[in-house]
Amino acid sequence: MLDQGGYLKIIDFGLSKDRFGYTDRTNAICGTRTYMAPEMFMNIGYGMAADWWALGISIYAMLMYELPFNNEDQNELVNSILYDEIELPEELSEDVCKLIYECSLVVVLAFN
């Protein structure tokens, strides 16, 4: 979305939590599965790091015109998100690959 000044704003269409801090965790399952972070499927609770994961998936989708994990079978989709690595094509710059990788790494660090 664009604000009144023409600046891009990322929004969540009402899925955010009010007064949700950096160390808070939730178990609510909401959103589009293809953008959900792995810990959302593990029933262990998740925090703000899940948003960084979704940003990495969004960047990948915008650059590659496809999702890194995309399967019509929902069980296989979840298994891919949980266990498969995102394959980054050689034509992507080193900076873009690092950004996507670091978005997914935030989830791993927050989980541990």
N, C-alpha and C positions, 0 to 999 in steps of 0.2 A: 504494500500500500504506500501511497505518497502522502506526506503531511502537507499543510498549507504552504510551506516554503518549497515544496517540490523534492524534499528529502525522502529517501526510501526508509520505511519503517517495517520491521518484521512483527507480525501480529500472530496471535494464536486462536482467534475466533472463539474466545471464551473458555479455553481449556486451562488457563493459568490459575494458580492458587494465590489467594490474597495473603500477604505477609509470610511468604515462603522464603526462608533464609537459606544461606549457603550450606548449612549443616543439616537442614531439615530433610526428611525422607517421607515419601508417600507410597502407597500401594495401589492407588487408583490406576486402572487400566483404561486409557482413553487415547484417541488419536488414530492415525492411519498406520497399520502394521508395518508397512514397508519403511517407515521412518522411525519406528520405535527402537530404542536402545536395548541391547541384550538383557540387561538386568530387569527390564520391565516384564520379561517373560519368565523370570526366575523366581518370582514371588518372594523377593528379599527386600523389596523397597528400593526406591531410586530417588535421586535428587536432581539438582539443576544440571548436572553433567549430561543428563539425557537430552537436554536441549542442544548441547554442543554436538552430540552424536547426530541429531536431526539436521543441524546446520551442515555438517560434513556430507550427509546423504543428499541434502538439497544442492550443495555445490557440485557434487558428482553428477547429479541428474541434470543440472543446468548445462554442464560442460559436455556430457556424453549423450544427452538426449535419451537416456535410459536410466533405470535404477540399478544400483549394484546388486541388490537382492530383490529379485522379482520372479515369483513363482505363483501360478494360479492355485496350486495346492497349498493351503494355509499351514499345514504341518511342515511341509518342506521349506516354506518361506521362513518360518520360525527357526527351524534347524539351521538354515543358511545364516541367518542373523546371529545365532548363538555360536556357530562353529566355523563358518567360512571366513576367510580374510577377503577384504575388498581388493579386487584386482585393478591396479591402476595402469592404464595403457602407457606405452613409452612416449606417445605424442604429447602427453601432459607435461608441463614444465616441472622442474624440481620443486619450485616454490608451491605450486598448486598441490602436488603430491604430498608435500610436507604439511600443508594446511589440512588436507583431508585426513591424513594420518593422525595429526595431533588432535583433531576433533574426536576421532574414535579413541585415542589414547586417554583423553580426559575421563571417559567412562571407566576405563580399566583402572586408572589411578584412584578414582572416586570409589570404586567398588572394593578396592583392597584396603 
